[in-house]
Amino acid sequence: MRTMTEAAADAMKEQLNPIVEKFEDNMRQGRRVMVKAQHAAEDGAAAAALQVRRHPVRAVAIAAGVGALAGCLLGFAIGQGCRKSS
């Protein structure tokens, strides 16, 4: 005869099996999404590197423009913060 502990363990296994299977399915799907994202990022980086090699002056000009814009926005944000506290 089975003990009550064995019966309880079997009942818990029956309840947990669908949950574990769903969790494993979600993990597999998550891994697939991560691999696709990694491949997309690698493709994007390769395309960007190719464009920089083809148009180096344009790439430097764009980088300088983005840096200047970021600097202006940061300076404006810091300046506004200093004026409010005074």
PyMOL commands that set and color helices and strands:
alter all, ss='L'
color gray80, all
select helices_A, chain A and resi 4-54+56-85
alter helices_A, ss='H'
color red, helices_A
deselect
rebuild
show_as cartoon
